[in-house]
Amino acid sequence: MNLQEKRDIASKIAWTYLGTPYVWGGDDPILGFDCSGFCIEILKSVGILPKTGDWTAQMLWDKFKEKEIDTSHAGCLVFWNNSSKTKIVHVEYAINDALSIGASGGGSATTSVSAAIAQNAYIKVRPFKSRRNIKGFLDPFLESP
């Protein structure tokens, strides 16, 4: 399978999780995902990441930072900083140059499906350009430099 095929399959897989609850530290399609858990599951499903391992949003940035790109497109990862721009705090999977799909709406207190329901926290599609503190875009499907 070439990298474009992997990108296409990964994008299709991302859509299957639409509506899955956000759960802090989550990496499970039944019990819920947090932002990095969701992106990790997508990348693991097509072999971009190994079967074992867990990464935070910051660790994903560090792992793929040599694959930074100027503009987003389907299959890239969109990253956000905290307000002081010192730490990556969120990651989502781009579905085109304006929209991303990701686990959002929750936080460290969102530790169960019932908490996710109460907080309206789930995997959803949103325009990422309307949000502040975008750190940048990385394309994990690019060949390594």
Beta strands, then each sheet from edge to edge (+ up, - down):
strand 1: 27-28
strand 2: 32-33
strand 3: 68-69
strand 4: 77-81
strand 5: 88-94
strand 6: 99-104
strand 7: 122-127
strand 8: 134-138
sheet 1: 1+ 2-
sheet 2: 3+ 8- 4+ 5- 6+ 7-
end
